[in-house]
């Protein structure tokens, strides 16, 4: 996996915008969304997990022949790193309230990370959240003939919010973690909930608080949508009547929103560059000998002839 696990890059006590507990499909999916939105995100990934118990992953869309679990987990971790997040091989032992608000996340390797938002994404357990327990977070259940107290998957709402401000849950959430692809979707959905809440804290009113992570070709910005005034009209239509904001602040947020929209434009050249970069990054995770076997000797010879490579 692509991880950072050194004191120079992840010092105990370092503040983070978001801490994700669990580096499976739910956790890494959440982290990709928060990191891409510019939030300083760290994923702690060590301990019991569901995915390593899978012999071979055959039902994740995009891999028609299936994919080995180790390769898939490596891709998840690398994706977080590629968008600016950090994956650390360490186990979160407890999450407690910080004296001045937010949370302190304490790990097995003696890290203590301060953060304003925690995404619980460890399928196997929620015991590290016990210092935050408010009497409703855990429930008793029968398991193999024994009664045990476990994290209640119904504690968060369907969007991952909990009664504790800043605490979001992507796992365990019952049947929404039953399959890898469902769990990944749940992580992304919970992350978008977090990002919408974060934008509301910055002043964005309902109607424009949701964040859509969607890149567009330049051709999509044509006609009236090349005009900022048209975007201003749209923004005005989406904002509720009489938002509780000073007019100057609302104007600033509107212009920021339009800036963000125009930043999603990609030229044909940039799309091609990103496509090539994506393929290169994917190939880094594949077995070189298997790639060569799949290409075949005839195509390799043709490529060498075309490029003038000899040897």
C-alpha positions as CSV (number, residue, x, y, z in Angstrom):
1,X,0.0,0.0,0.0
2,X,1.0,3.6,-0.5
3,X,1.3,4.8,3.1
4,X,3.1,7.4,5.1
5,X,4.3,6.2,8.5
6,X,7.1,8.5,9.5
7,X,7.3,11.1,12.3
8,X,8.3,13.8,9.7
9,X,5.0,13.5,7.8
10,X,2.6,12.4,10.6
11,X,3.8,13.9,13.9
12,X,1.8,13.2,17.0
13,X,-0.4,16.2,17.8
14,X,-0.6,17.4,14.2
15,X,-3.9,18.9,13.4
16,X,-6.0,17.4,10.6
17,X,-9.3,18.6,9.0
18,X,-10.6,15.0,8.8
19,X,-9.5,11.7,10.4
20,X,-10.9,8.6,8.8
21,X,-10.8,5.4,10.9
22,X,-10.5,2.4,8.5
23,X,-8.9,2.1,5.1
24,X,-11.3,-0.2,3.3
25,X,-13.7,0.8,0.5
26,X,-15.8,3.0,2.8
27,X,-12.9,4.8,4.4
28,X,-10.8,5.3,1.3
29,X,-13.8,6.4,-0.7
30,X,-14.7,9.0,2.0
31,X,-11.1,10.2,2.1
32,X,-10.9,10.6,-1.6
33,X,-13.8,13.0,-1.6
34,X,-12.7,15.0,1.4
35,X,-9.1,15.3,0.2
36,X,-10.1,16.3,-3.3
37,X,-12.2,19.1,-1.7
38,X,-9.0,20.4,-0.1
39,X,-9.5,19.1,3.5
40,X,-6.3,17.8,5.1
41,X,-7.3,14.1,5.5
42,X,-5.6,11.2,7.2
43,X,-6.7,7.5,7.1
44,X,-5.7,5.2,9.8
45,X,-5.7,1.6,8.5
46,X,-4.5,-1.3,10.6
47,X,-6.5,-3.9,12.4
48,X,-9.3,-6.5,11.7
49,X,-11.2,-5.8,8.4
50,X,-13.7,-7.5,6.2
51,X,-12.1,-7.2,2.8
52,X,-9.0,-9.3,3.5
53,X,-11.3,-12.2,4.3
54,X,-12.5,-12.1,0.6
55,X,-10.7,-14.7,-1.5
56,X,-11.1,-12.8,-4.8
57,X,-13.2,-9.7,-5.6
58,X,-15.4,-10.5,-8.6
59,X,-18.4,-8.1,-8.4
60,X,-16.8,-4.6,-8.2
61,X,-17.8,-2.7,-11.4
62,X,-14.9,-1.8,-13.7
63,X,-13.0,-5.1,-13.2
64,X,-14.7,-7.5,-15.6
65,X,-12.2,-10.3,-14.7
66,X,-12.3,-9.5,-11.0
67,X,-9.3,-8.2,-9.1
68,X,-7.1,-9.6,-6.4
69,X,-7.9,-8.2,-3.0
70,X,-4.3,-7.1,-2.3
71,X,-4.2,-5.2,-5.6
72,X,-7.5,-3.6,-4.9
73,X,-6.5,-2.5,-1.4
74,X,-3.3,-1.1,-2.8
75,X,-5.3,0.9,-5.4
76,X,-7.6,2.3,-2.8
77,X,-4.7,3.5,-0.7
78,X,-2.8,4.9,-3.7
79,X,-5.9,6.8,-4.7
80,X,-6.0,8.5,-1.4
81,X,-2.4,9.5,-1.7
82,X,-2.8,10.7,-5.3
83,X,-5.4,13.3,-4.2
84,X,-3.4,14.6,-1.3
85,X,-4.6,12.4,1.6
86,X,-2.4,10.3,3.8
87,X,-2.8,6.7,4.7
88,X,-1.1,5.6,7.9
89,X,-0.7,2.0,9.1
90,X,-1.8,2.4,12.6
91,X,-4.7,1.4,14.8
92,X,-7.0,4.0,16.4
93,X,-7.5,3.0,20.0
94,X,-9.8,5.8,21.1
95,X,-11.5,9.0,20.1
96,X,-12.2,11.5,22.7
97,X,-13.4,15.1,22.9
98,X,-10.8,17.8,22.8
99,X,-11.0,20.3,25.6
100,X,-11.6,23.2,23.2
101,X,-13.9,21.3,20.8
102,X,-13.3,18.8,18.1
103,X,-11.7,15.5,18.8
104,X,-8.4,13.9,19.9
105,X,-7.7,10.6,18.0
106,X,-5.2,8.4,19.8
107,X,-3.5,5.5,18.2
108,X,-1.7,2.3,19.1
109,X,1.6,3.9,18.0
110,X,1.2,6.8,20.4
111,X,-0.1,9.4,17.9
112,X,-2.5,12.0,19.1
113,X,-4.2,13.8,16.2
114,X,-6.4,16.8,16.7
115,X,-9.3,17.1,14.3
116,X,-12.7,18.7,13.9
117,X,-14.2,15.8,12.0
118,X,-14.0,12.0,12.4
119,X,-15.4,9.5,9.9
120,X,-15.8,6.1,11.5
121,X,-15.3,3.5,8.7
122,X,-14.0,0.4,10.5
123,X,-16.5,-2.3,9.8
124,X,-15.3,-4.7,12.5
125,X,-15.8,-2.6,15.6
126,X,-16.6,0.8,17.1
127,X,-15.1,0.3,20.5
128,X,-12.6,3.1,19.9
129,X,-15.6,5.5,20.1
130,X,-16.5,4.5,23.7
131,X,-15.0,7.7,25.2
132,X,-17.7,9.6,23.2
133,X,-20.6,7.2,24.2
134,X,-23.8,9.0,25.0
135,X,-25.8,6.0,26.1
136,X,-27.2,5.3,22.7
137,X,-24.1,4.5,20.6
138,X,-23.9,0.8,21.7
139,X,-26.4,-2.0,21.9
140,X,-26.4,-5.6,23.1
141,X,-26.8,-8.4,20.7
142,X,-26.5,-12.2,20.5
143,X,-23.5,-13.5,18.7
144,X,-22.7,-17.2,18.6
145,X,-24.7,-17.8,21.7
146,X,-23.2,-15.0,23.7
147,X,-24.5,-11.6,24.5
148,X,-22.1,-8.8,23.6
149,X,-22.2,-5.0,23.4
150,X,-21.5,-3.7,19.9
151,X,-21.7,-0.4,18.1
152,X,-25.3,0.2,17.0
153,X,-25.4,0.6,13.2
154,X,-28.6,2.6,13.5
155,X,-26.9,5.2,15.6
156,X,-26.0,7.4,12.6
157,X,-28.8,8.5,10.2
158,X,-28.8,7.4,6.6
159,X,-26.5,10.3,5.7
160,X,-23.9,9.3,8.3
161,X,-24.6,12.1,10.7
162,X,-24.7,11.4,14.4
163,X,-25.9,13.3,17.5
164,X,-22.3,14.2,18.1
165,X,-21.3,17.2,16.0
166,X,-18.3,16.4,13.8
167,X,-18.7,12.6,14.1
168,X,-19.8,10.8,11.0
169,X,-20.2,7.0,10.5
170,X,-19.7,5.2,7.2
171,X,-19.1,1.8,8.9
172,X,-20.4,-0.2,10.6
173,X,-23.8,0.6,9.1
174,X,-25.4,-2.8,8.7
175,X,-26.4,-3.8,5.2
176,X,-24.8,-0.7,3.7
177,X,-21.4,-2.4,4.3
178,X,-22.4,-5.8,3.0
179,X,-20.5,-5.6,-0.3
180,X,-17.4,-3.7,-1.3
181,X,-19.0,-1.6,-3.9
182,X,-22.0,-0.7,-1.6
183,X,-19.5,0.2,1.2
184,X,-17.6,2.4,-1.2
185,X,-20.8,4.2,-2.1
186,X,-21.7,4.6,1.5
187,X,-18.3,6.2,2.2
188,X,-18.6,8.6,-0.6
189,X,-22.2,9.6,0.5
190,X,-21.1,10.2,4.0
191,X,-18.2,12.3,2.8
192,X,-20.5,14.4,0.8
193,X,-22.6,14.9,3.9
194,X,-19.6,16.1,5.8
195,X,-18.5,18.4,2.9
196,X,-22.0,19.9,2.7
197,X,-22.0,20.6,6.5
198,X,-18.5,22.1,6.2
199,X,-19.7,24.4,3.4
200,X,-22.7,25.4,5.6
201,X,-20.3,26.3,8.3
202,X,-18.6,28.6,5.8
203,X,-21.9,30.3,5.2
204,X,-23.3,28.5,2.1
205,X,-27.1,28.3,2.4
206,X,-29.1,25.2,1.6
207,X,-29.6,24.8,-2.2
208,X,-25.9,25.5,-2.9
209,X,-24.2,23.7,0.0
210,X,-23.9,20.3,-1.7
211,X,-20.6,19.7,-3.4
212,X,-20.5,18.0,-6.7
213,X,-17.1,16.5,-7.6
214,X,-17.5,16.4,-11.4
215,X,-15.1,17.4,-14.0
216,X,-16.5,18.7,-17.3
217,X,-15.1,19.1,-20.8
218,X,-14.8,22.6,-22.1
219,X,-17.6,21.9,-24.6
220,X,-20.1,21.7,-21.6
221,X,-19.4,25.4,-20.9
222,X,-21.1,26.8,-24.0
223,X,-23.7,29.3,-24.9
224,X,-25.2,31.1,-21.9
225,X,-23.2,29.0,-19.4
226,X,-20.0,30.8,-20.5
227,X,-21.5,34.0,-19.0
228,X,-20.9,34.5,-15.2
229,X,-24.1,36.5,-15.1
230,X,-26.1,33.4,-16.1
231,X,-24.5,31.5,-13.2
232,X,-25.4,34.4,-10.9
233,X,-29.0,34.1,-11.9
234,X,-28.9,30.3,-11.3
235,X,-27.3,30.8,-7.9
236,X,-30.0,33.3,-6.9
237,X,-32.7,30.9,-7.9
238,X,-31.2,28.1,-5.9
239,X,-30.7,30.1,-2.7
240,X,-33.7,30.1,-0.3
241,X,-35.6,33.3,0.1
242,X,-34.2,35.7,2.8
243,X,-31.0,33.7,3.7
244,X,-29.6,34.6,7.1
245,X,-26.5,36.2,5.6
246,X,-25.2,39.7,5.0
247,X,-25.6,40.6,1.3
248,X,-21.8,41.1,1.0
249,X,-21.1,37.7,2.4
250,X,-23.6,36.1,0.1
251,X,-22.0,37.8,-2.9
252,X,-18.6,36.5,-1.9
253,X,-19.9,33.0,-1.6
254,X,-21.7,33.3,-5.0
255,X,-18.5,34.3,-6.7
256,X,-16.6,31.5,-5.0
257,X,-19.2,29.0,-6.2
258,X,-18.9,30.2,-9.8
259,X,-15.1,30.1,-9.6
260,X,-15.3,26.5,-8.4
261,X,-17.7,25.7,-11.3
262,X,-15.3,27.1,-13.9
263,X,-12.4,25.3,-12.4
264,X,-14.0,22.0,-13.3
265,X,-13.5,22.7,-17.0
266,X,-10.9,20.6,-18.7
267,X,-9.4,21.1,-22.2
268,X,-9.1,18.2,-24.6
269,X,-5.3,18.3,-24.0
270,X,-5.8,18.2,-20.2
271,X,-8.3,15.3,-20.5
272,X,-5.7,13.4,-22.5
273,X,-2.9,14.2,-20.1
274,X,-5.0,12.9,-17.2
275,X,-6.1,9.8,-19.1
276,X,-2.4,8.9,-19.7
277,X,-1.6,9.7,-16.0
278,X,-4.4,7.4,-14.9
279,X,-3.3,4.5,-17.0
280,X,0.3,4.9,-15.8
281,X,-0.9,4.9,-12.2
282,X,-3.0,1.8,-12.8
283,X,-0.1,0.0,-14.5
284,X,2.1,0.6,-11.5
285,X,-0.1,-1.8,-9.6
286,X,-0.1,-4.6,-12.1
287,X,2.3,-7.5,-12.4
288,X,4.7,-6.6,-15.3
289,X,5.1,-10.1,-16.5
290,X,1.3,-10.6,-16.7
291,X,1.0,-7.3,-18.6
292,X,3.5,-8.5,-21.1
293,X,1.8,-11.9,-21.5
294,X,-1.5,-10.2,-22.1
295,X,0.0,-8.0,-24.8
296,X,1.5,-10.9,-26.6
297,X,4.7,-11.3,-28.6
298,X,3.3,-10.2,-31.9
299,X,2.1,-6.8,-30.6
300,X,5.3,-6.3,-28.7
301,X,7.4,-6.8,-31.9
302,X,5.1,-4.4,-33.8
303,X,5.5,-1.8,-31.1
304,X,9.3,-2.2,-31.1
305,X,9.4,-1.9,-34.8
306,X,7.2,1.2,-34.8
307,X,9.3,2.9,-32.1
308,X,12.6,1.9,-33.6
309,X,13.7,0.1,-30.4
310,X,16.3,-2.6,-31.1
311,X,18.2,-5.0,-28.9
